[in-house]
Protein backbone atom coordinates (compact mmCIF):
# COMPACT_ATOMS: atom_id res chain seq x y z
CA UNK A 1 0.00 0.00 0.00
CA UNK A 2 1.03 3.58 -0.65
CA UNK A 3 -0.48 6.67 0.92
CA UNK A 4 0.13 9.17 3.71
CA UNK A 5 0.32 6.40 6.35
CA UNK A 6 2.70 4.22 4.36
CA UNK A 7 5.24 2.81 6.82
CA UNK A 8 2.82 2.81 9.75
CA UNK A 9 1.90 -0.65 11.06
CA UNK A 10 -1.40 -1.18 12.89
CA UNK A 11 -2.04 -4.31 14.96
CA UNK A 12 -5.81 -4.78 14.88
CA UNK A 13 -7.21 -6.95 17.67
CA UNK A 14 -10.75 -5.69 17.20
CA UNK A 15 -14.00 -7.26 16.08
CA UNK A 16 -17.49 -6.35 14.83
CA UNK A 17 -17.83 -2.70 13.71
CA UNK A 18 -16.60 0.43 15.52
CA UNK A 19 -12.91 -0.40 15.93
CA UNK A 20 -12.56 -2.40 12.68
CA UNK A 21 -14.07 0.58 10.85
CA UNK A 22 -11.36 2.79 12.39
CA UNK A 23 -8.54 0.45 11.35
CA UNK A 24 -10.00 0.15 7.84
CA UNK A 25 -9.79 3.93 7.52
CA UNK A 26 -6.12 3.75 8.52
CA UNK A 27 -5.56 0.99 5.97
CA UNK A 28 -7.22 3.11 3.29
CA UNK A 29 -4.64 5.80 4.04
CA UNK A 30 -1.78 3.37 3.47
CA UNK A 31 -1.12 1.80 6.89
CA UNK A 32 -0.18 -1.89 7.03
CA UNK A 33 -3.09 -3.26 9.09
CA UNK A 34 -2.60 -6.73 10.55
CA UNK A 35 -5.95 -8.14 11.60
CA UNK A 36 -5.64 -10.73 14.37
CA UNK A 37 -8.49 -13.25 14.44
CA UNK A 38 -9.36 -16.37 16.40
CA UNK A 39 -8.34 -19.60 14.69
CA UNK A 40 -11.20 -21.36 12.84
CA UNK A 41 -13.75 -18.74 14.00
CA UNK A 42 -12.42 -15.31 13.14
CA UNK A 43 -14.07 -11.97 13.68
CA UNK A 44 -17.68 -12.42 14.87
CA UNK A 45 -18.74 -10.06 12.07
CA UNK A 46 -17.92 -12.77 9.51
CA UNK A 47 -21.11 -14.55 10.57
CA UNK A 48 -23.36 -11.46 10.65
CA UNK A 49 -25.39 -12.49 7.61
CA UNK A 50 -27.08 -13.15 5.33
CA UNK A 51 -26.07 -11.98 2.86
CA UNK A 52 -22.76 -13.81 2.49
CA UNK A 53 -20.29 -13.27 -0.32
CA UNK A 54 -19.91 -16.79 -1.68
CA UNK A 55 -22.65 -19.00 -0.29
CA UNK A 56 -25.14 -19.29 2.60
CA UNK A 57 -23.28 -20.10 5.77
CA UNK A 58 -19.98 -18.75 4.48
CA UNK A 59 -17.67 -16.67 6.65
CA UNK A 60 -17.61 -13.43 4.68
CA UNK A 61 -20.81 -11.54 5.32
CA UNK A 62 -21.56 -8.16 3.82
CA UNK A 63 -21.18 -6.79 7.35
CA UNK A 64 -17.61 -8.12 7.56
CA UNK A 65 -16.74 -6.92 4.06
CA UNK A 66 -17.81 -3.37 4.95
CA UNK A 67 -15.07 -2.82 7.54
CA UNK A 68 -12.08 -4.98 6.66
CA UNK A 69 -10.58 -4.04 3.29
CA UNK A 70 -6.89 -3.13 3.09
CA UNK A 71 -5.93 -5.51 5.90
CA UNK A 72 -3.95 -8.72 6.28
CA UNK A 73 -5.44 -11.52 8.41
CA UNK A 74 -3.50 -13.70 10.81
CA UNK A 75 -5.09 -16.22 13.17
CA UNK A 76 -3.73 -16.31 16.72
CA UNK A 77 -5.19 -17.69 19.93
CA UNK A 78 -4.02 -15.10 22.47
CA UNK A 79 -5.33 -17.21 25.35
CA UNK A 80 -2.43 -19.63 24.83
CA UNK A 81 1.03 -18.76 26.12
CA UNK A 82 2.65 -19.02 22.69
CA UNK A 83 -0.21 -17.08 21.11
CA UNK A 84 0.17 -14.25 23.62
CA UNK A 85 3.90 -14.24 22.93
CA UNK A 86 3.18 -13.79 19.20
CA UNK A 87 0.94 -10.81 19.96
CA UNK A 88 3.76 -9.27 21.98
CA UNK A 89 6.19 -9.79 19.11
CA UNK A 90 3.78 -8.16 16.69
CA UNK A 91 3.16 -5.27 19.10
CA UNK A 92 6.88 -4.69 19.38
CA UNK A 93 7.01 -4.30 15.59
CA UNK A 94 3.91 -2.06 15.37
CA UNK A 95 3.15 1.63 15.70
CA UNK A 96 -0.50 1.30 16.75
CA UNK A 97 -2.57 -1.35 18.50
CA UNK A 98 -6.37 -1.20 18.42
CA UNK A 99 -8.60 -3.46 20.53
CA UNK A 100 -12.19 -3.52 21.71
CA UNK A 101 -12.28 -6.11 24.47
CA UNK A 102 -14.00 -5.29 27.74
CA UNK A 103 -11.89 -3.21 30.09
CA UNK A 104 -9.14 -5.30 31.70
CA UNK A 105 -9.59 -8.48 29.62
CA UNK A 106 -6.29 -8.27 27.74
CA UNK A 107 -4.42 -7.36 30.95
CA UNK A 108 -5.01 -10.97 32.07
CA UNK A 109 -2.70 -12.14 29.27
CA UNK A 110 -0.11 -9.40 29.67
CA UNK A 111 -1.45 -7.69 26.54
CA UNK A 112 -2.78 -4.50 28.09
CA UNK A 113 -1.12 -1.13 27.56
CA UNK A 114 1.02 -1.26 30.69
CA UNK A 115 2.45 -4.61 29.67
CA UNK A 116 3.13 -3.70 26.05
CA UNK A 117 4.52 -0.21 26.58
CA UNK A 118 7.50 -1.82 28.32
CA UNK A 119 8.53 -3.64 25.16
CA UNK A 120 7.50 -0.83 22.80
CA UNK A 121 7.46 2.65 24.36
CA UNK A 122 6.44 4.15 21.01
CA UNK A 123 3.27 2.07 20.79
CA UNK A 124 -0.04 3.94 20.52
CA UNK A 125 -2.65 1.74 22.16
CA UNK A 126 -6.30 2.54 21.36
CA UNK A 127 -8.92 0.78 23.46
CA UNK A 128 -12.52 1.08 22.23
CA UNK A 129 -15.10 0.01 24.81
CA UNK A 130 -18.77 0.65 25.45
CA UNK A 131 -18.38 2.77 28.55
CA UNK A 132 -14.67 3.50 28.96
CA UNK A 133 -11.99 2.12 31.24
CA UNK A 134 -13.48 3.41 34.48
CA UNK A 135 -16.73 4.55 36.06
CA UNK A 136 -19.80 2.69 37.38
CA UNK A 137 -20.63 1.18 33.95
CA UNK A 138 -17.11 0.21 32.90
CA UNK A 139 -17.74 -3.55 33.21
CA UNK A 140 -20.96 -3.55 31.19
CA UNK A 141 -21.36 -4.92 27.69
CA UNK A 142 -23.10 -2.72 25.17
CA UNK A 143 -24.18 -2.49 21.55
CA UNK A 144 -25.05 0.32 19.18
CA UNK A 145 -28.77 0.33 19.99
CA UNK A 146 -28.01 0.57 23.70
CA UNK A 147 -25.84 3.62 23.09
CA UNK A 148 -28.35 5.26 20.79
CA UNK A 149 -30.87 4.91 23.62
CA UNK A 150 -28.56 5.94 26.45
CA UNK A 151 -26.88 8.85 24.66
CA UNK A 152 -30.20 10.55 23.86
CA UNK A 153 -29.93 9.95 20.13
CA UNK A 154 -33.22 8.04 20.08
CA UNK A 155 -34.99 10.77 22.04
CA UNK A 156 -34.54 13.25 19.18
CA UNK A 157 -35.29 10.73 16.40
CA UNK A 158 -38.70 9.43 15.43
CA UNK A 159 -42.27 10.50 14.82
CA UNK A 160 -43.44 13.63 16.71
CA UNK A 161 -45.78 13.29 19.67
CA UNK A 162 -49.44 13.35 18.74
CA UNK A 163 -48.92 11.68 15.35
CA UNK A 164 -49.51 8.01 14.44
CA UNK A 165 -46.50 5.93 15.39
CA UNK A 166 -45.15 8.62 17.72
CA UNK A 167 -42.15 7.79 19.88
CA UNK A 168 -38.36 7.59 20.01
CA UNK A 169 -36.71 5.67 17.18
CA UNK A 170 -33.30 4.14 16.56
CA UNK A 171 -31.35 5.36 13.54
CA UNK A 172 -31.30 2.51 11.01
CA UNK A 173 -27.52 2.47 10.54
CA UNK A 174 -25.33 1.56 13.55
CA UNK A 175 -24.51 5.22 13.83
CA UNK A 176 -22.74 5.28 17.21
CA UNK A 177 -20.39 2.53 16.01
CA UNK A 178 -19.59 4.44 12.83
CA UNK A 179 -19.07 7.73 14.66
CA UNK A 180 -16.84 6.03 17.23
CA UNK A 181 -14.73 4.60 14.41
CA UNK A 182 -14.29 8.10 13.00
CA UNK A 183 -13.35 9.50 16.42
CA UNK A 184 -10.91 6.62 16.95
CA UNK A 185 -9.10 7.13 13.64
CA UNK A 186 -8.83 10.85 14.34
CA UNK A 187 -7.43 10.21 17.84
CA UNK A 188 -4.87 7.74 16.48
CA UNK A 189 -3.69 10.20 13.83
CA UNK A 190 -3.29 12.88 16.51
CA UNK A 191 -1.34 10.48 18.73
CA UNK A 192 0.95 9.52 15.84
CA UNK A 193 1.75 13.17 15.18
CA UNK A 194 2.34 13.84 18.88
CA UNK A 195 4.70 10.87 19.09
CA UNK A 196 6.62 11.72 15.92
CA UNK A 197 6.79 15.50 16.34
CA UNK A 198 6.72 16.15 20.09
CA UNK A 199 7.18 13.33 22.61
CA UNK A 200 8.82 10.41 20.83
CA UNK A 201 6.57 8.12 22.87
CA UNK A 202 3.25 6.38 22.42
CA UNK A 203 0.17 6.82 24.57
CA UNK A 204 -3.07 5.16 25.65
CA UNK A 205 -6.36 6.21 24.04
CA UNK A 206 -9.49 5.41 26.08
CA UNK A 207 -12.46 5.72 23.74
CA UNK A 208 -16.06 5.08 24.83
CA UNK A 209 -19.03 4.49 22.52
CA UNK A 210 -21.31 6.21 25.03
CA UNK A 211 -19.08 9.30 25.08
CA UNK A 212 -19.02 9.40 21.29
CA UNK A 213 -22.80 9.04 21.10
CA UNK A 214 -23.30 12.01 23.44
CA UNK A 215 -20.69 14.13 21.64
CA UNK A 216 -22.37 13.41 18.30
CA UNK A 217 -25.59 15.07 19.48
CA UNK A 218 -23.79 18.38 18.87
CA UNK A 219 -26.23 21.31 18.75
CA UNK A 220 -29.12 19.19 20.05
CA UNK A 221 -27.23 18.67 23.30
CA UNK A 222 -25.78 22.18 23.34
CA UNK A 223 -29.21 23.74 22.93
CA UNK A 224 -30.40 21.73 25.92
CA UNK A 225 -27.41 22.79 28.03
CA UNK A 226 -28.15 26.49 27.54
CA UNK A 227 -31.95 26.30 27.63
CA UNK A 228 -32.88 23.24 29.69
CA UNK A 229 -35.42 22.38 26.98
CA UNK A 230 -35.00 19.09 25.10
CA UNK A 231 -35.47 19.13 21.32
CA UNK A 232 -38.80 17.67 20.19
CA UNK A 233 -38.83 14.89 17.64
CA UNK A 234 -39.47 16.14 14.11
CA UNK A 235 -39.70 12.86 12.23
CA UNK A 236 -38.39 13.58 8.73
CA UNK A 237 -38.26 17.30 9.39
CA UNK A 238 -35.21 19.37 10.28
CA UNK A 239 -34.58 21.78 13.13
CA UNK A 240 -33.26 24.74 11.16
CA UNK A 241 -35.13 26.89 8.70
CA UNK A 242 -38.54 25.85 7.44
CA UNK A 243 -39.15 23.89 5.26
CA UNK A 244 -36.48 21.24 5.65
CA UNK A 245 -38.13 17.84 5.40
CA UNK A 246 -39.85 15.19 3.32
CA UNK A 247 -43.02 15.83 1.37
CA UNK A 248 -45.32 13.21 -0.16
CA UNK A 249 -45.83 13.77 -3.87
CA UNK A 250 -48.41 11.95 -5.97
CA UNK A 251 -46.20 8.87 -6.27
CA UNK A 252 -43.19 9.14 -3.93
CA UNK A 253 -41.51 11.28 -1.29
CA UNK A 254 -38.91 13.99 -1.81
CA UNK A 255 -36.79 16.01 0.61
CA UNK A 256 -36.86 19.79 0.21
CA UNK A 257 -34.90 22.55 1.94
CA UNK A 258 -35.79 26.21 1.48
CA UNK A 259 -34.51 27.86 4.62
CA UNK A 260 -33.17 31.18 3.27
CA UNK A 261 -35.22 34.08 1.93
CA UNK A 262 -33.89 33.47 -1.60
CA UNK A 263 -34.71 29.78 -1.48
CA UNK A 264 -38.20 30.40 -0.08
CA UNK A 265 -38.97 32.90 -2.83
CA UNK A 266 -37.67 30.50 -5.48
CA UNK A 267 -39.71 27.66 -3.99
CA UNK A 268 -42.90 29.74 -4.00
CA UNK A 269 -42.38 30.60 -7.66
CA UNK A 270 -41.60 27.00 -8.64
CA UNK A 271 -44.77 25.85 -6.89
CA UNK A 272 -46.82 28.33 -8.86
CA UNK A 273 -47.65 30.20 -5.67
CA UNK A 274 -45.48 33.36 -5.82
CA UNK A 275 -47.73 35.10 -3.28
CA UNK A 276 -46.35 32.83 -0.54
CA UNK A 277 -43.00 34.63 -0.75
CA UNK A 278 -44.51 37.86 0.63
CA UNK A 279 -47.15 36.36 2.92
CA UNK A 280 -46.30 37.83 6.37
CA UNK A 281 -46.92 34.42 7.96
CA UNK A 282 -44.18 32.87 5.80
CA UNK A 283 -41.92 35.66 4.55
CA UNK A 284 -39.15 35.31 7.18
CA UNK A 285 -37.40 32.35 8.79
CA UNK A 286 -38.80 33.31 12.18
CA UNK A 287 -42.33 33.60 10.79
CA UNK A 288 -42.11 30.17 9.17
CA UNK A 289 -40.80 28.62 12.38
CA UNK A 290 -43.63 30.24 14.35
CA UNK A 291 -46.16 28.99 11.79
CA UNK A 292 -44.50 25.64 11.10
CA UNK A 293 -47.73 23.62 11.02
CA UNK A 294 -49.41 26.01 8.61
CA UNK A 295 -46.35 26.08 6.32
CA UNK A 296 -46.21 22.31 6.17
CA UNK A 297 -49.96 21.96 5.68
CA UNK A 298 -49.83 24.40 2.76
CA UNK A 299 -46.85 22.71 1.11
CA UNK A 300 -48.18 19.18 1.66
CA UNK A 301 -51.36 20.01 -0.26
CA UNK A 302 -49.36 21.47 -3.18
CA UNK A 303 -46.74 18.70 -3.47
CA UNK A 304 -49.43 16.00 -3.48
CA UNK A 305 -50.70 17.29 -6.84
CA UNK A 306 -47.73 16.20 -9.01
CA UNK A 307 -45.21 13.39 -9.30
CA UNK A 308 -41.88 13.41 -7.51
CA UNK A 309 -39.99 13.59 -10.81
CA UNK A 310 -41.98 16.64 -11.91
CA UNK A 311 -41.36 18.48 -8.67
CA UNK A 312 -37.66 17.57 -8.62
CA UNK A 313 -37.22 18.95 -12.14
CA UNK A 314 -39.04 22.17 -11.25
CA UNK A 315 -37.14 22.72 -8.00
CA UNK A 316 -33.74 21.89 -9.47
CA UNK A 317 -34.41 24.42 -12.24
CA UNK A 318 -35.21 26.99 -9.53
CA UNK A 319 -32.01 26.17 -7.56
CA UNK A 320 -34.01 24.89 -4.58
CA UNK A 321 -32.20 22.01 -2.77
CA UNK A 322 -34.18 18.82 -3.36
CA UNK A 323 -33.66 15.06 -3.54
CA UNK A 324 -35.66 11.93 -4.06
CA UNK A 325 -35.76 9.69 -1.00
CA UNK A 326 -33.55 7.06 -2.59
CA UNK A 327 -33.62 3.32 -2.18
CA UNK A 328 -30.24 1.58 -2.12
CA UNK A 329 -30.59 0.93 -5.85
CA UNK A 330 -31.29 4.62 -6.37
CA UNK A 331 -28.19 5.58 -4.42
CA UNK A 332 -25.84 3.65 -6.69
CA UNK A 333 -27.70 4.69 -9.84
CA UNK A 334 -27.15 8.35 -8.94
CA UNK A 335 -24.93 9.93 -11.65
CA UNK A 336 -23.06 11.98 -9.04
CA UNK A 337 -22.24 8.87 -7.01
CA UNK A 338 -21.03 7.16 -10.17
CA UNK A 339 -18.96 10.18 -11.14
CA UNK A 340 -17.36 10.33 -7.70
CA UNK A 341 -16.52 6.59 -7.91
CA UNK A 342 -18.06 5.74 -4.56
CA UNK A 343 -18.62 2.16 -5.77
CA UNK A 344 -15.36 0.36 -6.50
CA UNK A 345 -14.55 -3.15 -7.70
CA UNK A 346 -11.69 -5.15 -6.15
CA UNK A 347 -10.22 -8.55 -6.94
CA UNK A 348 -11.14 -11.19 -4.37
CA UNK A 349 -9.24 -14.49 -4.02
CA UNK A 350 -12.35 -16.70 -4.15
CA UNK A 351 -15.22 -14.55 -5.44
CA UNK A 352 -13.60 -12.82 -8.40
CA UNK A 353 -14.60 -9.16 -8.56
CA UNK A 354 -16.35 -7.70 -5.49
CA UNK A 355 -17.91 -4.24 -5.21
CA UNK A 356 -17.06 -2.16 -2.14
CA UNK A 357 -17.88 1.36 -0.93
CA UNK A 358 -15.00 3.78 -1.49
CA UNK A 359 -13.47 5.94 1.21
CA UNK A 360 -14.78 9.49 0.58
CA UNK A 361 -11.45 11.00 1.63
CA UNK A 362 -9.89 9.70 -1.57
CA UNK A 363 -12.27 8.01 -4.03
CA UNK A 364 -9.37 7.38 -6.43
CA UNK A 365 -7.44 5.20 -3.95
CA UNK A 366 -6.78 1.52 -4.65
CA UNK A 367 -8.04 -1.18 -2.33
CA UNK A 368 -7.32 -4.78 -1.48
CA UNK A 369 -10.22 -7.09 -0.73
CA UNK A 370 -11.12 -7.91 2.88
CA UNK A 371 -8.93 -10.91 3.73
CA UNK A 372 -9.96 -14.53 4.03
CA UNK A 373 -9.67 -15.89 7.55
CA UNK A 374 -5.97 -16.36 8.27
CA UNK A 375 -5.05 -15.62 4.67
CA UNK A 376 -1.75 -13.97 5.60
CA UNK A 377 -0.77 -15.97 8.71
CA UNK A 378 2.30 -17.62 7.25
CA UNK A 379 3.33 -14.48 5.36
CA UNK A 380 3.27 -12.31 8.49
CA UNK A 381 5.01 -14.84 10.71
CA UNK A 382 7.83 -15.50 8.26
CA UNK A 383 8.35 -12.06 6.72
CA UNK A 384 7.69 -9.86 9.73
CA UNK A 385 8.64 -12.03 12.70
CA UNK A 386 11.27 -14.17 10.95
CA UNK A 387 9.73 -17.52 11.86
CA UNK A 388 10.94 -20.55 9.94
CA UNK A 389 8.48 -22.90 8.23
CA UNK A 390 9.16 -25.47 10.96
CA UNK A 391 8.40 -22.91 13.68
CA UNK A 392 5.16 -21.93 11.95
CA UNK A 393 4.20 -25.59 11.71
CA UNK A 394 4.90 -26.07 15.40
CA UNK A 395 2.79 -23.04 16.31
CA UNK A 396 -0.07 -24.43 14.23
CA UNK A 397 0.29 -27.88 15.73
CA UNK A 398 0.21 -26.40 19.23
CA UNK A 399 -2.96 -24.42 18.58
CA UNK A 400 -1.36 -20.98 18.91
CA UNK A 401 -2.31 -20.08 15.34
C-alpha positions, 0 to 999 in steps of 0.5 A: 500500500502507498499513501500518507500512512505508508510505513505505519503498522497497525495491529488490529485486535478488534471485532465487529464494527466500531474499531474495525471501521477505524482500522479500515480507515487507517488501511485506506490511508496506506497503513499496514493493518494486521488483523488478528483473528481467532483460529477457525472462528475469526471476527464475529462479524464474519457470521453477521449475515445473510447476505454472504459473499460466496454462499449461505453459511460462508464466513464473509458476510456483507457486514464483515466486508464493509469494515475490513478491506486493506488488511492482512489476516492472521489467526492467533489464539491469544489465550495460549502462552505461545499465542500471547507471545506472538501478539507481543512480538507483533506489538513490538514491531507495530506503531499502533494497537487497536482493541475492543475487548471489555476493560481489563480483559487483555491485561489478564494475558499481559497484553494491556497497555502497561504490559506492552509499553514496556517492550514498545514505548512508542506504541499507541494503544487505542482501546474502544469500549462501550463505557470506557476504562473506568466509572460505574458502567465500565464492566458492562457490555453494550451495543449500538442500539443501547448507546443510541438509547442511552446517549439521547440519540433516540430521544430526538429521532422518530415521529413527533408526539401526537402523530400516528406511530409517535415515539423515540426511534433508533437510527437505522444504521449503527450510527454510534459505532460508525461515529466512534470509528471516526473518532478513533481514527482521528485520535490515532492520527493525533497520537501519531503526530504527537509521538513523531513531532513532540514526545517520541513516545506512544500513549493510551487512548481510552475511547467510549461508545457512550461518550461518542454518542453524546458528543455526536448530538452536537447542537441538540445537546448544546441547545439543551445545556443552555436552555434546559429544553430538550429538542422535540422529535421532528420525524423527517423534518429538520430543526433549522429553517422551514421547510427542511423535510420530506413531502409526499408527492403523488407517487413518492416522497422527496426532501426539500430545503428552502430555509433562506429568503432566496430559497423560499422565494424560489420555492414559491415561484416554482410551486406556482404560488409566488404570493407565498414569498410575501405572505407575512406568515411565511416571509421570514425564517422566524415567521415560518418557524412560528407557523411551522404547522401552517407552512407544512400543511400548505406545502403538503397540499401542493406537493401532493398534486404532481409526481416526484420527478416533476417536482424535482425537475421544477425545483432543481431548475429553480435552484431549490435544494431537493432530492428523491428519497432514494432506495439503495438501488437509487443511491448507486444509480445516482450519476453523481455517485457514479462520477465520484466513484463511490462504488469500487470493484476489487479482486477477491481471491475466491469470489472474483470481482467484489464491489465495495464502498469507497473511502470518501477521503480519496475516491481514487485510492486503490483497495485490497479485498477484505482478507480470508480468515488467516489468509496472511498468517504464514506471510506475516510470521515469516516475513515480519517475525522471521519464523521458519516454516518449521516454527510456523508448523509447530505453532499451528500444531500447538494451537497458537495459530 
